[in-house]
């Protein structure tokens, strides 16, 4: 007799040798464990409870040696556990000690509205493509850069929120979140993760490739962090929504506060993480927990990031996950128009969500300069990994201030499930934005620009994810796996 898992397993990675397994059992379970490799058994720790069940976390220590596949299984209350597809064991690939790891990066794993879901053929086609490649030439690590779930349907499916949303603005801000509303929110996020992550082959990939995840706005709801203070900071209902989203993100994407890669200690408000893996430094920036109209990250988070860059990131390549692209098209014209119209409040969250919004330009430059300073120390590659914008593209920051120029590349992949803008929508975006060469300081020695990947248009207007693997030429090869006939690729120096 097997115990049925409510969700999972979901594999995680926190160092060269530390892997985690997270899963949800029913609430009657009192004990769980994971058996892996050659019969090693490790106890699973109960890290939380959500509406759907108990959330467990197990730590697997896998020594660096020759490359191999590691099998693992789960036991709940001394009985074998199986997932929704009736699998009772799973396998992941561990690269050799000196092997260059193969990465997959993806974002936007869902739909912003129900109509989009019903009109999209083969919604999980790219996950199937990832599975096909993984079981032929396995991935070492999956990086998921935001919008792992889409929570926007709460506004039309939760009765308490629908009623609240019909109130006048002032009354909405002052209304307290009721116990019934909090219960509905907790159930909503719980069932959202269980439903979305149990879809095949998503479930199989999350169980077969260790992942590092960082959230973006749709993991909370569209535009979180870019609303006026009276709503975002002072409104009890908005705070109740954020608390429910944060709880589920912490348990299911971060895999608990015992995650050893978290930069913050104790109960700090941000979830930025850093992992060293096979010669790569991976820094995942939390650009949502502390975001407001005037800041992306708090001074405390900046302190943690700078300490990491100065003390713990002195060699090897650096991959930086920042959900919203740092290098992208300029929305300043559209922003200036909206700022002077009656529609400012309704459109503000879309335009203020970009790094190039005027309120965030200084902090964006602060991030760029910190990464350039770190790149001088390492003298190796720095790559920004972003999503959010529902197209694939490639950007570059060039620093020509010294005899040895420095380049930071940015790879954008979005989305693996969410459709790209339609042709008319894209024409509208092009009409109110530009991708002119940008000068970042007065001597014009630091620039930001968009590049054209080999084998495609500058912007990949098709669903996509990317693979990253260093070749024998010491270049990091980026390939956008997408639904079009094009095969975009680019070698990062």
Secondary structure, 3 states (H helix, E strand, C coil): CCEECCEEEEEEECCCCEEEEEEEECCCCCCEEEEECCCEEEECEEEEEECCEEEEEEEEECCCCCCEEEEEEEEECCEEEECCCCCCCEEEEECCCCCCCCEEEECCCCCCCHHHHHCCCCCCHHHHHHHHHHCCCCCCEEEECCCCCCCCCHHHHCHHHHHHHCCCHHHHHHCCCCHHHHHHHHHHHHHHHHHHHCCCCHHHHHHHCCEEECCCHHHCCCCCCCCCHHHHCCCHHHHHHHHHHHHHHHHHCCCCCCCCCECCCCCCCCCCEEEEECCEEEEECCCCCCCCCCCCCCHHHHHHHHHHHHHCCCCCEEEEEEEECCCCCECHHHHHHHHCCCCHHHHHHHHHCCCCCHHHHHHHHHHHHHHHHHHHHHCCCEEEEEECCCCEEEEEEEECCCCCCEEEEEEECCCCCCCCCCHHHHHHHHHHCECCCEECCCCCCEEEEEECCECCCCCECCCEEEEEEECCCCCEEEEEEECCCCCCEEEEC
